[in-house]
């Protein structure tokens, strides 16, 4: 079987960002206005007063300090609290396509490739912009790639699942150069009125170029030693926005104000259930590859919650990991869904040497988890 | 490389169906009521009168006589013209999961497999029910399969693209038994008030089991001789329903009454552009495999339009194909998006003998097209 390598990565970050302080100021204004407007019902005990938040609470709960966003003004307007993106005509590139093209160009340049070299484009992310045409085909066209393209979605694990699909295609010979993009506009499916979750997501897009080692031209190559994926159904992270919403009645019940059409989670349950699932996945994967945890120089983990990552690393290593061994980008980016672990890999690998091994690992809604073992050539 | 075979297929069809006559009666009632309500504006030339349709027009234009649907009553109610599906709680299986489980059980039984044998579930269709958790993970859980699962989407070509992904995974060793499901609720994203398109879709779900030939237990095996995929971006078939709709203003402009959130197409352009694309794909694929068109006993083509399929077959064969060589299920099912070519394969292969070769081919929005060459063992 041919050796498959990652030869380039790219990252697009929106120009605007929002600090915890700015987010909290907007949120607390919304809370004050809500409580004032419902003063009498609250007084009469017919309605619950909303609780304000604080920048300290957010950082302590998550490790997040700020996040990049596609539209700061719409999110921070306490009368809106939804990003404002202009309507685009069919002839203009979509939002996800635009982000993907930026990240893709950087990844292709790093790989020493042009779009014409690419014969497979995979758009893998937690929320696609439309039903059809596929976002990946739009990206393929915008860049001028050949071959074929398709969209896939398995929430926060979309990138690692996409990497396995890319490696499979290269090994089976159904592609020679794969471009994977992970465009995530997480602020588009986030309820900025929900104190428990309004702070956890940011926007970004990553890109990864994969080829057979004997085709590659880049000097920096990361061999895929193996991939291991796992999914276990859970309702603890859900987003029920979908094309069948129009066929049914109200979206009341357990689904909150958004009608379940935005991100919602049972955070404590997720923490409790996903940590052991991911630790076991990584440990089993290392066993399968005949590697010990001590052989792993770096863990590029999905960036959802600092405490979660620290606990996963501790379970795998049997001791605490330092910032160098399990780098954190959460403080700057927040959770960018499938892009998170790839941003971590993109930002924190330059210091590693030939032969060094690292684990790129995603986890999230589904539940889904993916482990990709990489060795620097 | 191991030989990959299809060892079972399954089909779920909704219990209800709608004839052209019933559909036209509802549509024409809507048209009459609309024209009556706008009589004065129409009289004054400020508003265009809607034109009624006929069962004869529909059959002549498409070859469609009836279609299976998830909800007949909601579609035929001239005051609604949208399927009515009850809201489901998180604890209940979703609509797509339910359809998929029915089709999957039939496919697994044909393959002599149980859900426990499956270690990869792919849900590939033109419109997923929600952002997350992935429908495929829900199906994996409902059946009791192990391993991993993910969703993918490339419109009407989702099934052939899914077959290639499954074959790649089996060849690369990242799966041993793949279950592919194609749940299509096309009536959920169709504008039943649009005379040009209200008749073209139906609902159905197909399932395909794929394994390595040396693992297979079923007597009937269809070897995958090769797959070939192609995509070329086009705005001529679009559905702009998506999670970012809420971030932008109105959806007026070129996008019609539905705001572009339902299926819309430039039918003549699609016909003119897709026919040569698909004919070239099949011809190139046969050349690549060292096969002549005359070596192909059967073409299981995507079922969108009868004239389109006849023209594609004629271009590939150099003469007209008979009903036996290029079977039609369009009259009974209408266009079921990604399920169409698989329904055709499911229904029309029993008479073929050992060594016989067939082409399973999809095409549609994107544009996307996929060719899978199969030989009966």
Interface residues (C-beta under 8 A of the other chain):
Chain A: X1 X71 X74 X82 X83 X84 X85 X86 X87 X88 X89 X90 X91 X95 X126 X127 X128 X129 X130 X131 X132 X133 X134 X136 X137 X138 X140 X141 X147 X148 X149 X150 X151 X152 X153 X154 X155 X158 X161 X164 X165 X167 X168 X169 X171 X172 X174 X185 X188 X189 X227 X229 X230 X231 X232 X233 X234 X235 X237 X238 X239 X240 X241 X242 X243 X244 X246 X247 X248 X249 X250 X251 X253 X254 X255 X364 X365 X366 X367 X368 X370
Chain B: X1 X71 X74 X82 X83 X84 X85 X86 X87 X88 X89 X90 X91 X95 X126 X127 X128 X129 X130 X131 X132 X133 X134 X136 X137 X138 X140 X141 X147 X148 X149 X150 X151 X152 X153 X154 X155 X158 X161 X164 X165 X167 X168 X169 X171 X172 X174 X185 X188 X189 X227 X229 X230 X231 X232 X233 X234 X235 X237 X238 X239 X240 X241 X242 X243 X244 X246 X247 X248 X249 X250 X251 X253 X254 X255 X364 X365 X366 X367 X368 X370
